[in-house]
């Protein structure tokens, strides 16, 4: 995990450093011009995914592969890293977090159900996505209570997030569960500290899940994404999780 946080910081630093050396524009640029400017100065290892308008006058949102969105001024002179807050009579509203909620909700709900390991109750009241690792103590504690979550009507959609990274021993274990003919049972065995036959099928989605987790800000396991796109880092007992899900609508 430290490696990926370090990589994230290096990517962000390289974007900001390079951008600061090429800020000669004075008049507002359109989206295409901003994109062309960014592409001309970005290191080759950084993939620019999209640029879009925001409800903040004078700024565009820029999305890169593997890091959280940044904001670029419409004249192309400034690149901003960090959250943006709207000042209202009721207090501060974190516009950046609201945007992240929307992105997490969209990205998770667009996943193919066949890519997930799903534990589903008879009556579904809430559906959550859980980034998990088979060698994580709190992930095992969460899974040991899977029946309690199901009894409360909480559907568990598991995504793989081997914290040690792609190609690690944890990656091989959790990939083998996804590749097994009975992934639910295999994952349960691994969560109990037992071994299963190694089977690294080529079409397993573990790498995709891991990259998705990094892109939406997962920094540990378990990480829970609610049906509203909000992220809950860490383990929560069944009743506590239900209270949060019920209160958030």
N, C-alpha and C positions, 0 to 999 in steps of 0.2 A: 504493500500500500504506500509506503514512503516513497518508493520509486515513482509511482504514478503521480503522487502529489508534487514531487520534485519536477517531473516532466511537465505537469500542468503549469507550474510556476515559470519554468524555462520558456514554454510556448508563449505564455502571456507576456513575459519580459521581452522576448524577441519581437513580438508584434508591436508593443509600445515603443521599444527602442528604435526599430526601423521606421515606424510611422513618424516619430518625432524628427527624423532627419529629412522628411519629405513633405513639409507642410507649407508649401508656397502658394496654395490657392487663396484667393481673397473673396471671390463672389460665390454665391450658393451653387452647388453642383446637383445635377439630377442623379437618380439612383444608378444609372448606367455609368456615369462619370465617376461616381464614388467607387463602384465596383472595379472599374478599370484602374483607378489609382491604387486601390488596395492590392489588386493582383500584380501590379507592376513592382511592388515593394515587398510583398510578403515572402518569407523564406519558403522554399519549395515543400517542406514537410508540413506546412500548415494549410489545411484545406478550407477554403471559403465556401460556406454552404448557401447563405442567402443574405440579402440586405433588404430591409423593409421599412416603411414609414412607421412612425410611432405617433402617439397623441401628445408628444412633447415637441413643441415647436422648435425647429432648428436642429433636430437630431434624428438620425436613422439608427435602427438596431441592426447589428452585424452578428451573424451566427457563424462560428467556426467549428470544425470537427474536434471533439474532445475537450472543449472548454466552454464555459458559460458565455452567454451573449455579451458583447461590448456595445458601446454607443459611439457613433461618429458624428461630428458636427456637419451640418449641411454644406459648409464651405470646405470641408475636407481638412481642416486644420487641427482638429482635436479628436482624440480617441479616449473615451472615458471608461474606466473599469470600476465597477461597484454598483450598489443599489441606488435607485432613484425614487424619491419619496414625493408624493403629492400632499401639499399642505391644504387641509380642509378645516372647516369650523369644528368638526368632530375630532380632529387630531391628524396625525400623519398616516398616510396610506402608502404602503410599500408597493409601488407600481411594478418594480422588478420581480418581486415575489409573486405577485398576481400573474405576471406573464409566465413565470416558471411553472406555476400551478397549471396553467392552460397547456403549456407544452408537455408537461409530464402526463397530464390526463390524455391528451391527444396521442402521444407516442405509445403509451401503454395500452390504451383501448384499441389501437390499430394493429396490435400484435395478432398474429395468427394463433388461434387457440391451440393448434397442434404443436406449437413451439413451447408451450407451458406445461408444467406439472401441476394439475389442478386437484384440489380437495374441495368438494362441493357439498353443502348441506341439502337436505330435502327442500327446505324453503330458504331462499336467498334474500336476506335483508340488506346486506352490504357485500360488496365485492372489492377486495384489495389485491394489490400486486406486491409481492415480497421478494426482494433481492436477498438471496441466501447463499451460505457457504457451508459445506458439510463438516468442516473442521472448526467451526465457530461455536463456542460454548453457549452463547445466548441464542444462536440459531437452533441449537439442539434443544434448549429449554423451551423455545417457542414451539418447535415441532412436537415435543413430548406432550404438549397441551392441545394438539390439533383437534381432538374430539371436543374439547371445551369451546374452542372457537366455532366449530361447526354447529354445536348445540345452540349457539347464540345467533345462528343464521349468517355467519361470516364466511364467505367463499374465499378460499386462499388460492391465488394464482402465483405459483413460484417461478421466479427467474433466477438463473445461475449467476453468481458473482463470486468466483474464487479469488479471495483477497490477495493471494500470493501471485496472481497473474496467470496469463495464458501460458500453457506449457508446464505449469507447476504440478506437483503431486495432487494438490487439491483440485486443480483443473481436470486432471485425468480421472479422479474419483467421481466428480460430479458429472463429467461428460459421460462416464460409463452408466450412470443412473439414467440420464436422458436417452441413451442409446439402447437401454434394456427393453425387453418386451413388456415388462411390468415396471414402468418408471416410478410409480407411486410407492410400490413395495421396496424397490431398490433404494430409493431416496430415504425411506424410513430406516432401512437397515444401516445405511451410512450415518444417519443422524444418531443411531444407537451405538456408534463406534465399531460396527461390524464391517466385514469386508464383502465386496461383491466382485464378480469377474470383470476384469478390465476390458472395455469394449469402446474404442474410440472411433465411432462411425463418422464418416466424412461430412454428413449433413447435420450434425448436431448444432444447436443454436447457442452453445455456451459462449463462444467468442462474441457473437452478436449481442447477447445479453450483457456481457461484461463491458463492451464498448458503449452500449446504451446507458448503462449505469454511470459510467464515467461522464458521459455527455450531459446527464441531467443532475449531476452533483452528488451521486452516491459516494460516500467516503468510509463506509463501514457496513457491517451486517449484524442483524437483519436491518434492512431499510424498507419501510412500508410506504407504499403510495396509495392514498385513499381514492375512492371513486370520484372525488372532486379534484384530484391531482396534487393534493398536499402531501408533503413528505414528512414521515415520522421516523426519525433515526433511533434505532435501538429496539430492544425488546419491551413489550408491554403485556401484562397479564390480560387474560380474555375480557374480564369485566371492564378494566380500564380502557382497553382498546374500543370496546363497544360504546362506552360513554363518549369518547372522542368522535367516533363515527356518527353517533346519533346527534351530537350537538352541532356537527358541521353540516348537517343536512344530507 
